[in-house]
Amino acid sequence: MIVRAWSQVIIPEFCVFCASLWGEGQEPLKAVGALRFPAIVLISIVGHENTGSLRSPVPNVGIGAAGEHMMILRVPNCRALETELHPFSRRSESHELLTSHASSMTPAFLQTERLQALAHAALNAPPGRRRLLLSAGMGIICHALFTMAVLSMITAMFFGMSRSLGAVPWPFAIVTNALLILQFPLAHSWFLTRRGGQTLTRLIPGPNGTTLATTTYAIIASAQLLALFALWTPSGVIWWEAEGVVFWIICTAYASAWLMLIKASFDAGAEVQLGALGWMSLAAKVKPVFPDMPTTGLFRVIRQPIYVAFALTLWTVPVWTPDQLALALSFTAYCLLAPLLKERRFTSRYGHRFIRYREQVPYAIPRVRKGQRDKEHNA
């Protein structure tokens, strides 16, 4: 499916994307071409084609008209997105995409459907060359940095932080490595405060800073992680390397931790975690609509699956060095403290609803249900 998408859709769309950036005129195709390529790539990564085998239909995705040139995208767990449609917009195709799988969805795929709806709204964006160039540029920068940051993180920790580009002389490397560790949690948490959020919206000049805030935040976080794992200066000391069967067991655990992190991030809202919400909303000329409080997927088991999965990636590596230990201890402490601030924000934002959720779902360790305990006891 992915190969077919790249050969039949994404490569041709890339040509349209390039032509739209340098083409002349205001034809509809050129106006939206700058958005089609990055959005279709994103759909091909997280989208799905065949949902015929799914159960529990959720008939809550659709499109309704409100006036001749108004469209409302009804997306699960979201408020309505309203955007003006110009006469050249392909309204029937929008309706077909948004409703084609509506009768065959389960909650496990609501995140995908919401992201697909947002991406399709961006593909049918109203004209505006500067706005489209800005949104496309921010999207490309965001997802390119995000990809490089994740790959550098996976690779660097796999080798126990023993391979990197940093070359600061020792003992000065201790200071630079410590600063690289500290810069991520401090800035990452500060931008989530009220003052930090206001600063974030002002980083993009003009009236689009607020709309692009989530994309800007993802760009900054990705750049921070890329700097940490690419510019780290290794100590050159290796304490232990897994071999044989132990190596493959640890590699399996490491891959599982990353899959858990990906799943938890997806459950929390793929468009926010990927940084796509901001630039796609700007392209579609709509106000960003954030996902509802996450309570499905891994969030049904524990309240902080993202932080738990992140901590697991730190401790399931096949190579151990002083560098990896310093990183694991520092970021594990962050994974213990940061959720406290997050839950304070959620309590303020969602009130009694989050309080009830907090009472029912454990913090980080899954709770064994009573029926399961009785079954294990009888066995």
Residue, then its C-alpha position, 0 to 999 in steps of 0.5 A: m500500500i505504501v509503495r503504491a501510494w509513493s509511486q502513484v500519488i506522492i511522486p506526481e504530487f511532488c512535481v505539482f508541489c514544485a511547479s506551484l512554488w515557481g509557477e505564475g498565475q492564480e489558477p486553483l491548482k497552483a494555489v493549493g499545489a504547495l500544500r498538496f505534497p506535504a499533506i499527502v505524504l503525511i496522509s500516506i504515513v498515518g492513513h489507512e485504506n481498508t477499514g472494512s473489517l473494523r467494528s463499532p461504527v462511529p457515524n460522527v464524521g461528515i460534512g455539512a453545508a452552511g450557506e453556499h460557500m461554507m463547509i463544516l468538517r465534523v470530526p470525532n472528539c473535535r469542535a466543528l472546523e469552519t472554513e470558506l470554500h471558494p467556487f473552485s473547491r471540489r466539494s463533492e470530493s471533500h464529502e467523499l473522502l470525509t464520509s467514505h470510512a465514517s460507517s466503518m470506524t472504531p475509536a482506535f482509528l479516530q485519530t487517523e480520521r481526524l488527521q485525514a480530515l484536517a489534511h484534506a481541508a488543507l489540500n482544498a485550501p483557499p488561494g493565498r500564495r503567501r499563506l500557502l508558502l508559509s504553511a508549506g515551508m513550516g510543514i516541510i521544516c517541521h517534519a524534516l527536523f522531526t524525522m532527523a531528531v527521532l532517527s538521531m535519538i534512536t541511533a545515538m541511544f542504541f549505541g549508548m551515546s558512544r557515537s556522535l558528532g561532538a568533539v569538545p575536549w575533556p573535561f569541558a565536554i562535561v559542561t557542554n553535555a550537561l547543557l545539552i541535557l538541560q536545554f531540552p526539558l527546561a525549554h520544552s516545559w517553559f513553552l507550555t506555560r502561559r508566558g512561554g506560550q505567548t512568546l511562542t506565538r510571537l516567534i512567527p512575525g505577522p498574524n499567523g503566529t497563534t495558528l502556527a504555535t503547535t508547528t513552531y513548538a514541534i520545530i523547536a523541540s525537534a531542533q533541541l533533540l537533534a542538537l542533543f543527540a548529534l552534538w553530544t561529545p562521547s566519553g569513549v568509555i564503554w562499560w558493557e555491550a550485549e551479545g548473542v541472545v541477550f542482544w536480540i532480547i534487549c533489541t526487542a525490548y528497545a523496539s517495543a519501547w519505541l513502538m509504545l511511544i509512537k502509539a502513545s503519541f498517536d493516542a494523544g493526538a497525532e496532529v499535535q505531536l507531529g506538529a501538523l495541526g498548525w501548518m495544516s490549519l493555516a493552509a485550510k484557513v481555519k482555527p486550530v482545533f485541539p484533540d479532546m482530553p486523551t482517554t483512549g488507547l494506552f491512556r485507558v491503561i495509564r495516565q502517562p504512557i508517553y513519559v513511561a514509554f520514553a523512560l523505557t527507551l532510555w533503559t532498554v539499550p544494548v550498549w551501556t556507557p557513562d554517557q547513557l547512564a547520565l542521559a537515562l538518569s536525567f531524563t528519567a527524572y524529567c519523566l517523573l516531574a514533568p507529568l506533575l505539571k501536565e496534570r496540573r494544567f489538565t486539572s485547570r483545563y478539564g476540571h472535574r472531568f480530569i479529576r474523575y479520570r485521575e481517580q479511575v486510571p493509575y499514573a504509570i503502573p497498570r492496575v490489575r483488575k479485581g477479576q484478573r486478580d481472582k483468576e490468578h489467585n484461583a490458578 
